[in-house]
Amino acid sequence: MKELNLKNIHEDINRCFLCKKPRCRNNCPIDTPIPDIIEMFKDGKLEEAGEILFNNNPLSAICGVICPHEDQCLGNCIRGVKSEPVKFHELETYISSEYLKNARFKQDGVINNRIAIVGSGPAGITLAFILAKKGYKITIFEKNSEIGGVLRYGIPDFRLSREILDNIEERLLELNVKIRYNALVGPVLTIDKLLEDGYSAIFIGTGVWNPRTLSIKGESLGHVHYAINYLKSPRSFRLGEKVVIIGAGNVAMDAARTAKYYGAKDVRVVYRKDFEDMTATNAEINDAKEEGVDFELFKAPVEIVDEGVVFIDTKKVEDEDGKVRLINIEGSEKLMEADSVIIAVSQSPKNNIVSNTQNLETNRHGLLVIDDIGHTTKQGVFASGDVVTGARTVVEAVAHAKLVAETIHEYCQSAN
Ligand SMILES: Cc1cc2nc3c(=O)[nH]c(=O)nc-3n(C[C@H](O)[C@H](O)[C@H](O)COP(=O)(O)OP(=O)(O)OC[C@H]3O[C@@H](n4cnc5c(N)ncnc54)[C@H](O)[C@@H]3O)c2cc1C
């Protein structure tokens, strides 16, 4: 994670025009009051700014580091039209990390309802903060031994410091949040059991942890891994020198950079289209390039074999309607040698909970069905985050979880 220097932040922030119609704020999915924060920073009101940022986005310290800023505040800064855009996210990271480290939280009151939160990723943490502050008795059930979800078990620590997560956990504990670690909800501890035990509402924020497959021969061979499994504990893996990563999103970039970080010499990201089609941010692609990751474009995997992966060349063609299609170039199949192959082509939800719960509907992708404000199809059960939207971003999970927290609050108050 980049070291922040307060002097540099000051210089950069002084370049802000404080626009009347701030495009940075308008393009922030959680409507961060950017100009107000900048004014407070200039007035030296750091604690106040930290509190406002936290109340608007409990994961502000994390969003400052890992949001796709080039599509949001940074990419829409008017300064960026003629020169360098203002890096508000660096100021946000600085203020919000200090606030999380130094603030001491307490509950606003006592509300005698128990709420169960299943999953401690961005969605679950957001909900826990909002409802615990109001006074609810919160229990988080987390299947892993530490909280954070993808923030801890997906995004590499060279990109996101674990200290922020530890501070978040401390603040949650101050709000009397109980955390049950290594507690998988579904098969044994069922949703119905939680309801029987008197939880007034249950929130499901379990994310997407089933790797999607390529559906080609060879995916079960011993040197093939799914990125989401690899990133969970990269130290356990012996990948060898030559690693081929198949995919083009941020997960693929994280897997490639991590493989390089742990010593693989020749790491190649292979993708069936062009750079402009990749879903990874330019920042992540550039970081990967700078760290020595190679890219092979217009190649689609055909089969994985002991020696590596057979790819076929592809190309874009325009049909009569002007639509661009991707076609394989027959006869161009060629082996790309690899000691290990990592597949990073997105994720879908696991079904531990839905297969053990009546009346909890999913759509054809296995994602939980909810209404606009977070009610699932089962009374008293709510959901948000990737398990509802599919793989998206942290800020989107937080923004929607904020809304669902209010839905749960209203639900509990109307029942009391
Ligand atoms: C490698 C990777 C890199 C990413 N990089 C970025 C990025 O740079 N910027 C960005 O904005 N987004 C990024 N994302 C996406 C982002 O992390 C997710 O959109 C976000 O974490 C979703 O939050 P969530 O709370 O819905 O789910 P998750 O973060 O997946 O958390 C779900 C939690 O539920 C727990 N859980 C699951 N099932 C159960 C169960 N049955 N019982 C108990 N606990 C359970 C899991 O262990 C986990 O802790 C990345 C994703 C990945 C995989």
The ligand as an SDF file (V2000), in Angstrom:
LIG
                    3D

 53 58  0  0  0  0  0  0  0  0999 V2000
   -9.4570  -10.6760   -5.4600 C   0  0  0  0  0  0  0  0  0  0  0  0
  -10.4900   -9.5800   -5.4360 C   0  0  0  0  0  0  0  0  0  0  0  0
  -10.0870   -8.2720   -5.5980 C   0  0  0  0  0  0  0  0  0  0  0  0
  -11.0150   -7.2400   -5.5440 C   0  0  0  0  0  0  0  0  0  0  0  0
  -10.5840   -5.9640   -5.6680 N   0  0  0  0  0  0  0  0  0  0  0  0
  -11.4620   -4.9490   -5.4940 C   0  0  0  0  0  0  0  0  0  0  0  0
  -11.0180   -3.6020   -5.5330 C   0  0  0  0  0  0  0  0  0  0  0  0
   -9.8450   -3.3260   -5.7220 O   0  0  0  0  0  0  0  0  0  0  0  0
  -11.9390   -2.6160   -5.3360 N   0  0  0  0  0  0  0  0  0  0  0  0
  -13.2550   -2.8900   -5.0860 C   0  0  0  0  0  0  0  0  0  0  0  0
  -14.0450   -1.9540   -4.8700 O   0  0  0  0  0  0  0  0  0  0  0  0
  -13.7100   -4.1600   -5.0930 N   0  0  0  0  0  0  0  0  0  0  0  0
  -12.8480   -5.1940   -5.2800 C   0  0  0  0  0  0  0  0  0  0  0  0
  -13.2990   -6.4850   -5.2570 N   0  0  0  0  0  0  0  0  0  0  0  0
  -14.7370   -6.7400   -5.0300 C   0  0  0  0  0  0  0  0  0  0  0  0
  -15.1520   -6.5260   -3.5710 C   0  0  0  0  0  0  0  0  0  0  0  0
  -14.1730   -7.0190   -2.7080 O   0  0  0  0  0  0  0  0  0  0  0  0
  -16.5020   -7.1500   -3.2820 C   0  0  0  0  0  0  0  0  0  0  0  0
  -17.4480   -6.5280   -4.1320 O   0  0  0  0  0  0  0  0  0  0  0  0
  -16.9250   -6.9680   -1.8160 C   0  0  0  0  0  0  0  0  0  0  0  0
  -15.9950   -7.5590   -0.9520 O   0  0  0  0  0  0  0  0  0  0  0  0
  -18.3010   -7.5710   -1.5700 C   0  0  0  0  0  0  0  0  0  0  0  0
  -18.5980   -7.4890   -0.1980 O   0  0  0  0  0  0  0  0  0  0  0  0
  -19.5840   -8.5330    0.4990 P   0  0  0  0  0  0  0  0  0  0  0  0
  -19.6800   -8.1200    1.9310 O   0  0  0  0  0  0  0  0  0  0  0  0
  -20.8260   -8.6370   -0.2680 O   0  0  0  0  0  0  0  0  0  0  0  0
  -18.8830   -9.9580    0.3690 O   0  0  0  0  0  0  0  0  0  0  0  0
  -17.4830  -10.5780    0.8140 P   0  0  0  0  0  0  0  0  0  0  0  0
  -16.4090   -9.5910    0.8780 O   0  0  0  0  0  0  0  0  0  0  0  0
  -17.3150  -11.7520   -0.0690 O   0  0  0  0  0  0  0  0  0  0  0  0
  -17.7610  -11.0990    2.2980 O   0  0  0  0  0  0  0  0  0  0  0  0
  -18.6270  -12.1820    2.5440 C   0  0  0  0  0  0  0  0  0  0  0  0
  -18.2620  -12.7870    3.8930 C   0  0  0  0  0  0  0  0  0  0  0  0
  -19.2180  -13.7960    4.2210 O   0  0  0  0  0  0  0  0  0  0  0  0
  -18.5410  -14.9370    4.7510 C   0  0  0  0  0  0  0  0  0  0  0  0
  -19.4230  -16.0910    4.5310 N   0  0  0  0  0  0  0  0  0  0  0  0
  -19.7710  -16.6330    3.3430 C   0  0  0  0  0  0  0  0  0  0  0  0
  -20.6490  -17.6470    3.5350 N   0  0  0  0  0  0  0  0  0  0  0  0
  -20.8430  -17.7360    4.8720 C   0  0  0  0  0  0  0  0  0  0  0  0
  -21.6680  -18.5770    5.6730 C   0  0  0  0  0  0  0  0  0  0  0  0
  -22.4870  -19.4940    5.1450 N   0  0  0  0  0  0  0  0  0  0  0  0
  -21.6120  -18.4400    7.0210 N   0  0  0  0  0  0  0  0  0  0  0  0
  -20.7950  -17.4790    7.5850 C   0  0  0  0  0  0  0  0  0  0  0  0
  -20.0180  -16.6370    6.8550 N   0  0  0  0  0  0  0  0  0  0  0  0
  -20.0520  -16.7560    5.5130 C   0  0  0  0  0  0  0  0  0  0  0  0
  -17.2620  -14.9730    3.9590 C   0  0  0  0  0  0  0  0  0  0  0  0
  -16.2790  -15.7410    4.6120 O   0  0  0  0  0  0  0  0  0  0  0  0
  -16.9100  -13.4870    3.9100 C   0  0  0  0  0  0  0  0  0  0  0  0
  -16.1880  -13.0940    5.0420 O   0  0  0  0  0  0  0  0  0  0  0  0
  -12.3850   -7.5490   -5.3420 C   0  0  0  0  0  0  0  0  0  0  0  0
  -12.8040   -8.8730   -5.2410 C   0  0  0  0  0  0  0  0  0  0  0  0
  -11.8760   -9.8810   -5.2900 C   0  0  0  0  0  0  0  0  0  0  0  0
  -12.3410  -11.3210   -5.1610 C   0  0  0  0  0  0  0  0  0  0  0  0
  1  2  1  0
  2  3  1  0
  2 52  2  0
  3  4  2  0
  4  5  1  0
  4 50  1  0
  5  6  2  0
  6  7  1  0
  6 13  1  0
  7  8  2  0
  7  9  1  0
  9 10  1  0
 10 11  2  0
 10 12  1  0
 12 13  2  0
 13 14  1  0
 14 15  1  0
 14 50  1  0
 15 16  1  0
 16 17  1  0
 16 18  1  0
 18 19  1  0
 18 20  1  0
 20 21  1  0
 20 22  1  0
 22 23  1  0
 23 24  1  0
 24 25  2  0
 24 26  1  0
 24 27  1  0
 27 28  1  0
 28 29  2  0
 28 30  1  0
 28 31  1  0
 31 32  1  0
 32 33  1  0
 33 34  1  0
 33 48  1  0
 34 35  1  0
 35 36  1  0
 35 46  1  0
 36 37  1  0
 36 45  1  0
 37 38  2  0
 38 39  1  0
 39 40  1  0
 39 45  2  0
 40 41  1  0
 40 42  2  0
 42 43  1  0
 43 44  2  0
 44 45  1  0
 46 47  1  0
 46 48  1  0
 48 49  1  0
 50 51  2  0
 51 52  1  0
 52 53  1  0
M  END
$$$$
